[in-house]
Amino acid sequence: MPETKKENLTERVIDPRDLVAYQPGSIVSRMLVYTKSGTITVFAFDAGEGLSEHTAPYDAVLQVLDGEALITITGTEYPMKAGDLIIMPANKPHAVHATTRFKMMLTMIHA
């Protein structure tokens, strides 16, 4: 089986909203950076889709790129829209729900 060549996005001006497309009834993701120091991933959620409550061992920065979402951290709900950013602390339960179709960039910092 041939090896898949990974696209190099370094030294390019990128609109992260263009890196993932909405798909009906789905969540689409694309990892942009994956290092031992952290990851950057862009997601596209169809309206009504989401990530159920979970925890992560690292702090994460979630930035809404398009649309609207409801982010829950330790039971507190945060309505968010394009341009908003929230820091989700390590080991705290959190969830993501797409109020409308929405795109987000998630930066996970491995400490």
Secondary structure as the mmCIF struct_conf table of DSSP 4:
data_model
#
loop_
_struct_conf.conf_type_id
_struct_conf.id
_struct_conf.beg_label_comp_id
_struct_conf.beg_label_asym_id
_struct_conf.beg_label_seq_id
_struct_conf.end_label_comp_id
_struct_conf.end_label_asym_id
_struct_conf.end_label_seq_id
HELX_LH_PP_P HELX_LH_PP_P1 PRO A 2 ASN A 8
TURN_TY1_P TURN_TY1_P1 THR A 10 GLU A 11
HELX_RH_3T_P HELX_RH_3T_P1 PRO A 16 ASP A 18
BEND BEND1 LEU A 19 VAL A 20
TURN_TY1_P TURN_TY1_P2 PRO A 24 GLY A 25
STRN STRN1 ILE A 27 THR A 35
TURN_TY1_P TURN_TY1_P3 LYS A 36 SER A 37
STRN STRN2 GLY A 38 PHE A 45
TURN_TY1_P TURN_TY1_P4 ALA A 47 GLY A 48
STRN STRN3 GLY A 50 HIS A 54
BEND BEND2 PRO A 57 TYR A 58
STRN STRN4 ASP A 59 ASP A 66
BEND BEND3 GLY A 67 GLY A 67
STRN STRN5 GLU A 68 ILE A 73
TURN_TY1_P TURN_TY1_P5 THR A 74 GLY A 75
STRN STRN6 THR A 76 LYS A 81
TURN_TY1_P TURN_TY1_P6 ALA A 82 GLY A 83
STRN STRN7 LEU A 85 MET A 88
TURN_TY1_P TURN_TY1_P7 ALA A 90 ASN A 91
BEND BEND4 LYS A 92 LYS A 92
STRN STRN8 HIS A 94 ALA A 98
BEND BEND5 THR A 99 ARG A 101
STRN STRN9 PHE A 102 ILE A 109
#
